[in-house]
Amino acid sequence: MDFKIELEDEFEDIVGKAESGLGKKVTSLELNVVCKELNLNLKALKKIKDKKYFPEEYNFNSDDDLKVERIQVKFYEGFVNSYLLIKDNKCVVIDTCGDADSVIEKIESLRLKPEFILLTHGHNDHTGGLGVIEDFYKIRVNKKEEIKFQNCKMIRISVPGHTNDSVAFCVDKFLFVGDLIFAGSLGSGSFSYKKLLESFKKILSLNKDYFIFPGHGPSTTIEQERENNAFNNS
Ligand SMILES: [Zn+2]
């Protein structure tokens, strides 16, 4: 990873997402009240409020043949991530982050040959630039249930909530979650907050400590999110 990036969501963002998800307003911004009324994790939310949660930066590419590169680009007020999953000189493009040039530049600088594109969901901060990349490399979005990249099997996991048809992609020890999970927080439950929480639980219950690559903000791990995600209240 090239540089440290900030958490996508601060205390106020998390409160706002839970409020709109539950369709109510908190009676006070006092931490105990917020967590009780919005069913959030007190310890985790306190740490985020105190700006003490920074997911550890692991070297998840160490001596491995399957690698991940993050491409982070500015999109309006914030930043959005897309990723390259790399094996030898081949790669898969995961989301196109609204900026075809940045994606192409990264692929060219690493001298990779992209095989196909995967999309976590259809919002245009993640899919913008898609047509340009498709045309430039003559590749398409892979919509198959069974995804094969080199000798690796990728699993498509349905994670509705942020959108109805949001998906996550799991391969080896990596999990690409789009706008389902952000370090310490979740994407917005713009399709269904209830389903978003269910999808989040489903991911947390996976019995392996995957590296999580979100659509916004820093990468994290399942273990770290079990402990530090404000929405994990189980
Ligand atoms: Zn989105």
Residues whose N, C-alpha, C, O or C-beta is under 5 A from the ligand:
A	BS01	ZN	H123 D179
